[in-house]
Amino acid sequence: MNRVVAMIMLVIMAITGGGSTIAIAIGMPAMIIWKIYRKIRYGYKLTD
């Protein structure tokens, strides 16, 4: 029984960690591309 609970916790932690990793991996390049687009299109600063 103890091993089953440990495996369930491991799966939950893996999904949580994987989800946040994927969000960061997709979000950072998307933000950089969005800032470059705004710089070219509207002339905004990259640091805003």
mmCIF file of the N, C-alpha and C atoms, coordinates in Angstrom:
data_MODEL
# 
_entry.id   MODEL 
# 
loop_
_atom_site.group_PDB 
_atom_site.id 
_atom_site.type_symbol 
_atom_site.label_atom_id 
_atom_site.label_alt_id 
_atom_site.label_comp_id 
_atom_site.label_asym_id 
_atom_site.label_entity_id 
_atom_site.label_seq_id 
_atom_site.pdbx_PDB_ins_code 
_atom_site.Cartn_x 
_atom_site.Cartn_y 
_atom_site.Cartn_z 
_atom_site.occupancy 
_atom_site.B_iso_or_equiv 
_atom_site.pdbx_formal_charge 
_atom_site.auth_seq_id 
_atom_site.auth_comp_id 
_atom_site.auth_asym_id 
_atom_site.auth_atom_id 
_atom_site.pdbx_PDB_model_num 
ATOM 1   N N  . MET A 1 1  ? 0.827  -1.203 0.000   1.00 0.00 ? 1  MET A N  1 
ATOM 2   C CA . MET A 1 1  ? 0.000  0.000  0.000   1.00 0.00 ? 1  MET A CA 1 
ATOM 3   C C  . MET A 1 1  ? 0.864  1.257  0.000   1.00 0.00 ? 1  MET A C  1 
ATOM 4   N N  . ASN A 1 2  ? 1.918  1.220  0.799   1.00 0.00 ? 2  ASN A N  1 
ATOM 5   C CA . ASN A 1 2  ? 2.800  2.370  0.892   1.00 0.00 ? 2  ASN A CA 1 
ATOM 6   C C  . ASN A 1 2  ? 3.470  2.656  -0.453  1.00 0.00 ? 2  ASN A C  1 
ATOM 7   N N  . ARG A 1 3  ? 3.812  1.596  -1.172  1.00 0.00 ? 3  ARG A N  1 
ATOM 8   C CA . ARG A 1 3  ? 4.474  1.749  -2.461  1.00 0.00 ? 3  ARG A CA 1 
ATOM 9   C C  . ARG A 1 3  ? 3.516  2.351  -3.501  1.00 0.00 ? 3  ARG A C  1 
ATOM 10  N N  . VAL A 1 4  ? 2.243  1.993  -3.435  1.00 0.00 ? 4  VAL A N  1 
ATOM 11  C CA . VAL A 1 4  ? 1.248  2.529  -4.366  1.00 0.00 ? 4  VAL A CA 1 
ATOM 12  C C  . VAL A 1 4  ? 1.093  4.038  -4.162  1.00 0.00 ? 4  VAL A C  1 
ATOM 13  N N  . VAL A 1 5  ? 1.028  4.459  -2.921  1.00 0.00 ? 5  VAL A N  1 
ATOM 14  C CA . VAL A 1 5  ? 0.910  5.889  -2.618  1.00 0.00 ? 5  VAL A CA 1 
ATOM 15  C C  . VAL A 1 5  ? 2.149  6.634  -3.105  1.00 0.00 ? 5  VAL A C  1 
ATOM 16  N N  . ALA A 1 6  ? 3.308  6.047  -2.917  1.00 0.00 ? 6  ALA A N  1 
ATOM 17  C CA . ALA A 1 6  ? 4.545  6.678  -3.373  1.00 0.00 ? 6  ALA A CA 1 
ATOM 18  C C  . ALA A 1 6  ? 4.562  6.811  -4.893  1.00 0.00 ? 6  ALA A C  1 
ATOM 19  N N  . MET A 1 7  ? 4.093  5.807  -5.602  1.00 0.00 ? 7  MET A N  1 
ATOM 20  C CA . MET A 1 7  ? 4.050  5.864  -7.066  1.00 0.00 ? 7  MET A CA 1 
ATOM 21  C C  . MET A 1 7  ? 3.059  6.921  -7.552  1.00 0.00 ? 7  MET A C  1 
ATOM 22  N N  . ILE A 1 8  ? 1.921  7.016  -6.878  1.00 0.00 ? 8  ILE A N  1 
ATOM 23  C CA . ILE A 1 8  ? 0.934  8.038  -7.249  1.00 0.00 ? 8  ILE A CA 1 
ATOM 24  C C  . ILE A 1 8  ? 1.517  9.425  -7.029  1.00 0.00 ? 8  ILE A C  1 
ATOM 25  N N  . MET A 1 9  ? 2.186  9.629  -5.916  1.00 0.00 ? 9  MET A N  1 
ATOM 26  C CA . MET A 1 9  ? 2.820  10.925 -5.645  1.00 0.00 ? 9  MET A CA 1 
ATOM 27  C C  . MET A 1 9  ? 3.898  11.235 -6.680  1.00 0.00 ? 9  MET A C  1 
ATOM 28  N N  . LEU A 1 10 ? 4.664  10.229 -7.074  1.00 0.00 ? 10 LEU A N  1 
ATOM 29  C CA . LEU A 1 10 ? 5.701  10.407 -8.072  1.00 0.00 ? 10 LEU A CA 1 
ATOM 30  C C  . LEU A 1 10 ? 5.106  10.837 -9.408  1.00 0.00 ? 10 LEU A C  1 
ATOM 31  N N  . VAL A 1 11 ? 4.015  10.219 -9.800  1.00 0.00 ? 11 VAL A N  1 
ATOM 32  C CA . VAL A 1 11 ? 3.354  10.571 -11.060 1.00 0.00 ? 11 VAL A CA 1 
ATOM 33  C C  . VAL A 1 11 ? 2.816  11.994 -11.000 1.00 0.00 ? 11 VAL A C  1 
ATOM 34  N N  . ILE A 1 12 ? 2.200  12.368 -9.898  1.00 0.00 ? 12 ILE A N  1 
ATOM 35  C CA . ILE A 1 12 ? 1.660  13.725 -9.748  1.00 0.00 ? 12 ILE A CA 1 
ATOM 36  C C  . ILE A 1 12 ? 2.789  14.762 -9.811  1.00 0.00 ? 12 ILE A C  1 
ATOM 37  N N  . MET A 1 13 ? 3.889  14.491 -9.140  1.00 0.00 ? 13 MET A N  1 
ATOM 38  C CA . MET A 1 13 ? 5.021  15.421 -9.153  1.00 0.00 ? 13 MET A CA 1 
ATOM 39  C C  . MET A 1 13 ? 5.648  15.514 -10.544 1.00 0.00 ? 13 MET A C  1 
ATOM 40  N N  . ALA A 1 14 ? 5.707  14.384 -11.262 1.00 0.00 ? 14 ALA A N  1 
ATOM 41  C CA . ALA A 1 14 ? 6.270  14.395 -12.613 1.00 0.00 ? 14 ALA A CA 1 
ATOM 42  C C  . ALA A 1 14 ? 5.399  15.210 -13.565 1.00 0.00 ? 14 ALA A C  1 
ATOM 43  N N  . ILE A 1 15 ? 4.091  15.065 -13.448 1.00 0.00 ? 15 ILE A N  1 
ATOM 44  C CA . ILE A 1 15 ? 3.185  15.832 -14.308 1.00 0.00 ? 15 ILE A CA 1 
ATOM 45  C C  . ILE A 1 15 ? 3.286  17.321 -13.992 1.00 0.00 ? 15 ILE A C  1 
ATOM 46  N N  . THR A 1 16 ? 3.330  17.656 -12.716 1.00 0.00 ? 16 THR A N  1 
ATOM 47  C CA . THR A 1 16 ? 3.438  19.058 -12.310 1.00 0.00 ? 16 THR A CA 1 
ATOM 48  C C  . THR A 1 16 ? 4.743  19.677 -12.804 1.00 0.00 ? 16 THR A C  1 
ATOM 49  N N  . GLY A 1 17 ? 5.834  18.989 -12.594 1.00 0.00 ? 17 GLY A N  1 
ATOM 50  C CA . GLY A 1 17 ? 7.136  19.500 -13.034 1.00 0.00 ? 17 GLY A CA 1 
ATOM 51  C C  . GLY A 1 17 ? 7.244  19.580 -14.540 1.00 0.00 ? 17 GLY A C  1 
ATOM 52  N N  . GLY A 1 18 ? 6.726  18.570 -15.221 1.00 0.00 ? 18 GLY A N  1 
ATOM 53  C CA . GLY A 1 18 ? 6.756  18.580 -16.681 1.00 0.00 ? 18 GLY A CA 1 
ATOM 54  C C  . GLY A 1 18 ? 5.906  19.693 -17.263 1.00 0.00 ? 18 GLY A C  1 
ATOM 55  N N  . GLY A 1 19 ? 4.763  19.932 -16.662 1.00 0.00 ? 19 GLY A N  1 
ATOM 56  C CA . GLY A 1 19 ? 3.885  21.005 -17.148 1.00 0.00 ? 19 GLY A CA 1 
ATOM 57  C C  . GLY A 1 19 ? 4.514  22.375 -17.022 1.00 0.00 ? 19 GLY A C  1 
ATOM 58  N N  . SER A 1 20 ? 5.139  22.637 -15.883 1.00 0.00 ? 20 SER A N  1 
ATOM 59  C CA . SER A 1 20 ? 5.780  23.944 -15.716 1.00 0.00 ? 20 SER A CA 1 
ATOM 60  C C  . SER A 1 20 ? 6.998  24.084 -16.624 1.00 0.00 ? 20 SER A C  1 
ATOM 61  N N  . THR A 1 21 ? 7.724  22.994 -16.851 1.00 0.00 ? 21 THR A N  1 
ATOM 62  C CA . THR A 1 21 ? 8.868  23.043 -17.759 1.00 0.00 ? 21 THR A CA 1 
ATOM 63  C C  . THR A 1 21 ? 8.428  23.339 -19.183 1.00 0.00 ? 21 THR A C  1 
ATOM 64  N N  . ILE A 1 22 ? 7.356  22.704 -19.610 1.00 0.00 ? 22 ILE A N  1 
ATOM 65  C CA . ILE A 1 22 ? 6.844  22.955 -20.958 1.00 0.00 ? 22 ILE A CA 1 
ATOM 66  C C  . ILE A 1 22 ? 6.348  24.393 -21.091 1.00 0.00 ? 22 ILE A C  1 
ATOM 67  N N  . ALA A 1 23 ? 5.688  24.904 -20.059 1.00 0.00 ? 23 ALA A N  1 
ATOM 68  C CA . ALA A 1 23 ? 5.198  26.289 -20.099 1.00 0.00 ? 23 ALA A CA 1 
ATOM 69  C C  . ALA A 1 23 ? 6.356  27.271 -20.223 1.00 0.00 ? 23 ALA A C  1 
ATOM 70  N N  . ILE A 1 24 ? 7.431  27.044 -19.499 1.00 0.00 ? 24 ILE A N  1 
ATOM 71  C CA . ILE A 1 24 ? 8.592  27.924 -19.589 1.00 0.00 ? 24 ILE A CA 1 
ATOM 72  C C  . ILE A 1 24 ? 9.256  27.796 -20.955 1.00 0.00 ? 24 ILE A C  1 
ATOM 73  N N  . ALA A 1 25 ? 9.397  26.567 -21.433 1.00 0.00 ? 25 ALA A N  1 
ATOM 74  C CA . ALA A 1 25 ? 10.058 26.329 -22.721 1.00 0.00 ? 25 ALA A CA 1 
ATOM 75  C C  . ALA A 1 25 ? 9.297  26.969 -23.877 1.00 0.00 ? 25 ALA A C  1 
ATOM 76  N N  . ILE A 1 26 ? 7.989  27.036 -23.790 1.00 0.00 ? 26 ILE A N  1 
ATOM 77  C CA . ILE A 1 26 ? 7.186  27.660 -24.846 1.00 0.00 ? 26 ILE A CA 1 
ATOM 78  C C  . ILE A 1 26 ? 7.034  29.159 -24.599 1.00 0.00 ? 26 ILE A C  1 
ATOM 79  N N  . GLY A 1 27 ? 6.880  29.551 -23.350 1.00 0.00 ? 27 GLY A N  1 
ATOM 80  C CA . GLY A 1 27 ? 6.599  30.947 -23.022 1.00 0.00 ? 27 GLY A CA 1 
ATOM 81  C C  . GLY A 1 27 ? 7.753  31.900 -23.248 1.00 0.00 ? 27 GLY A C  1 
ATOM 82  N N  . MET A 1 28 ? 8.965  31.482 -22.932 1.00 0.00 ? 28 MET A N  1 
ATOM 83  C CA . MET A 1 28 ? 10.115 32.386 -23.081 1.00 0.00 ? 28 MET A CA 1 
ATOM 84  C C  . MET A 1 28 ? 10.375 32.761 -24.544 1.00 0.00 ? 28 MET A C  1 
ATOM 85  N N  . PRO A 1 29 ? 10.476 31.795 -25.464 1.00 0.00 ? 29 PRO A N  1 
ATOM 86  C CA . PRO A 1 29 ? 10.663 32.192 -26.872 1.00 0.00 ? 29 PRO A CA 1 
ATOM 87  C C  . PRO A 1 29 ? 9.482  32.993 -27.417 1.00 0.00 ? 29 PRO A C  1 
ATOM 88  N N  . ALA A 1 30 ? 8.267  32.653 -26.980 1.00 0.00 ? 30 ALA A N  1 
ATOM 89  C CA . ALA A 1 30 ? 7.095  33.398 -27.446 1.00 0.00 ? 30 ALA A CA 1 
ATOM 90  C C  . ALA A 1 30 ? 7.171  34.857 -26.993 1.00 0.00 ? 30 ALA A C  1 
ATOM 91  N N  . MET A 1 31 ? 7.612  35.089 -25.762 1.00 0.00 ? 31 MET A N  1 
ATOM 92  C CA . MET A 1 31 ? 7.738  36.462 -25.264 1.00 0.00 ? 31 MET A CA 1 
ATOM 93  C C  . MET A 1 31 ? 8.802  37.233 -26.032 1.00 0.00 ? 31 MET A C  1 
ATOM 94  N N  . ILE A 1 32 ? 9.916  36.586 -26.320 1.00 0.00 ? 32 ILE A N  1 
ATOM 95  C CA . ILE A 1 32 ? 10.985 37.248 -27.071 1.00 0.00 ? 32 ILE A CA 1 
ATOM 96  C C  . ILE A 1 32 ? 10.505 37.603 -28.477 1.00 0.00 ? 32 ILE A C  1 
ATOM 97  N N  . ILE A 1 33 ? 9.836  36.669 -29.131 1.00 0.00 ? 33 ILE A N  1 
ATOM 98  C CA . ILE A 1 33 ? 9.304  36.934 -30.477 1.00 0.00 ? 33 ILE A CA 1 
ATOM 99  C C  . ILE A 1 33 ? 8.276  38.051 -30.436 1.00 0.00 ? 33 ILE A C  1 
ATOM 100 N N  . TRP A 1 34 ? 7.413  38.053 -29.421 1.00 0.00 ? 34 TRP A N  1 
ATOM 101 C CA . TRP A 1 34 ? 6.392  39.100 -29.295 1.00 0.00 ? 34 TRP A CA 1 
ATOM 102 C C  . TRP A 1 34 ? 7.037  40.468 -29.099 1.00 0.00 ? 34 TRP A C  1 
ATOM 103 N N  . LYS A 1 35 ? 8.090  40.547 -28.283 1.00 0.00 ? 35 LYS A N  1 
ATOM 104 C CA . LYS A 1 35 ? 8.754  41.826 -28.053 1.00 0.00 ? 35 LYS A CA 1 
ATOM 105 C C  . LYS A 1 35 ? 9.460  42.325 -29.321 1.00 0.00 ? 35 LYS A C  1 
ATOM 106 N N  . ILE A 1 36 ? 10.064 41.421 -30.073 1.00 0.00 ? 36 ILE A N  1 
ATOM 107 C CA . ILE A 1 36 ? 10.705 41.820 -31.327 1.00 0.00 ? 36 ILE A CA 1 
ATOM 108 C C  . ILE A 1 36 ? 9.656  42.294 -32.322 1.00 0.00 ? 36 ILE A C  1 
ATOM 109 N N  . TYR A 1 37 ? 8.529  41.623 -32.378 1.00 0.00 ? 37 TYR A N  1 
ATOM 110 C CA . TYR A 1 37 ? 7.435  42.034 -33.254 1.00 0.00 ? 37 TYR A CA 1 
ATOM 111 C C  . TYR A 1 37 ? 6.946  43.436 -32.897 1.00 0.00 ? 37 TYR A C  1 
ATOM 112 N N  . ARG A 1 38 ? 6.729  43.691 -31.601 1.00 0.00 ? 38 ARG A N  1 
ATOM 113 C CA . ARG A 1 38 ? 6.287  45.030 -31.179 1.00 0.00 ? 38 ARG A CA 1 
ATOM 114 C C  . ARG A 1 38 ? 7.327  46.090 -31.486 1.00 0.00 ? 38 ARG A C  1 
ATOM 115 N N  . LYS A 1 39 ? 8.604  45.741 -31.369 1.00 0.00 ? 39 LYS A N  1 
ATOM 116 C CA . LYS A 1 39 ? 9.679  46.691 -31.675 1.00 0.00 ? 39 LYS A CA 1 
ATOM 117 C C  . LYS A 1 39 ? 9.643  47.063 -33.151 1.00 0.00 ? 39 LYS A C  1 
ATOM 118 N N  . ILE A 1 40 ? 9.486  46.066 -34.001 1.00 0.00 ? 40 ILE A N  1 
ATOM 119 C CA . ILE A 1 40 ? 9.470  46.323 -35.439 1.00 0.00 ? 40 ILE A CA 1 
ATOM 120 C C  . ILE A 1 40 ? 8.181  47.038 -35.852 1.00 0.00 ? 40 ILE A C  1 
ATOM 121 N N  . ARG A 1 41 ? 7.052  46.567 -35.357 1.00 0.00 ? 41 ARG A N  1 
ATOM 122 C CA . ARG A 1 41 ? 5.750  47.082 -35.808 1.00 0.00 ? 41 ARG A CA 1 
ATOM 123 C C  . ARG A 1 41 ? 5.416  48.445 -35.220 1.00 0.00 ? 41 ARG A C  1 
ATOM 124 N N  . TYR A 1 42 ? 5.637  48.627 -33.908 1.00 0.00 ? 42 TYR A N  1 
ATOM 125 C CA . TYR A 1 42 ? 5.185  49.841 -33.239 1.00 0.00 ? 42 TYR A CA 1 
ATOM 126 C C  . TYR A 1 42 ? 6.312  50.701 -32.692 1.00 0.00 ? 42 TYR A C  1 
ATOM 127 N N  . GLY A 1 43 ? 7.528  50.214 -32.711 1.00 0.00 ? 43 GLY A N  1 
ATOM 128 C CA . GLY A 1 43 ? 8.655  50.998 -32.213 1.00 0.00 ? 43 GLY A CA 1 
ATOM 129 C C  . GLY A 1 43 ? 8.804  51.010 -30.713 1.00 0.00 ? 43 GLY A C  1 
ATOM 130 N N  . TYR A 1 44 ? 8.149  50.073 -30.003 1.00 0.00 ? 44 TYR A N  1 
ATOM 131 C CA . TYR A 1 44 ? 8.294  50.005 -28.542 1.00 0.00 ? 44 TYR A CA 1 
ATOM 132 C C  . TYR A 1 44 ? 9.701  49.570 -28.159 1.00 0.00 ? 44 TYR A C  1 
ATOM 133 N N  . LYS A 1 45 ? 10.098 49.909 -26.936 1.00 0.00 ? 45 LYS A N  1 
ATOM 134 C CA . LYS A 1 45 ? 11.374 49.440 -26.417 1.00 0.00 ? 45 LYS A CA 1 
ATOM 135 C C  . LYS A 1 45 ? 11.278 47.946 -26.116 1.00 0.00 ? 45 LYS A C  1 
ATOM 136 N N  . LEU A 1 46 ? 12.408 47.251 -26.234 1.00 0.00 ? 46 LEU A N  1 
ATOM 137 C CA . LEU A 1 46 ? 12.429 45.821 -25.934 1.00 0.00 ? 46 LEU A CA 1 
ATOM 138 C C  . LEU A 1 46 ? 12.338 45.553 -24.431 1.00 0.00 ? 46 LEU A C  1 
ATOM 139 N N  . THR A 1 47 ? 12.667 46.537 -23.623 1.00 0.00 ? 47 THR A N  1 
ATOM 140 C CA . THR A 1 47 ? 12.695 46.336 -22.175 1.00 0.00 ? 47 THR A CA 1 
ATOM 141 C C  . THR A 1 47 ? 11.362 46.632 -21.490 1.00 0.00 ? 47 THR A C  1 
ATOM 142 N N  . ASP A 1 48 ? 10.333 46.999 -22.226 1.00 0.00 ? 48 ASP A N  1 
ATOM 143 C CA . ASP A 1 48 ? 9.021  47.285 -21.619 1.00 0.00 ? 48 ASP A CA 1 
ATOM 144 C C  . ASP A 1 48 ? 8.275  46.031 -21.310 1.00 0.00 ? 48 ASP A C  1 
# 
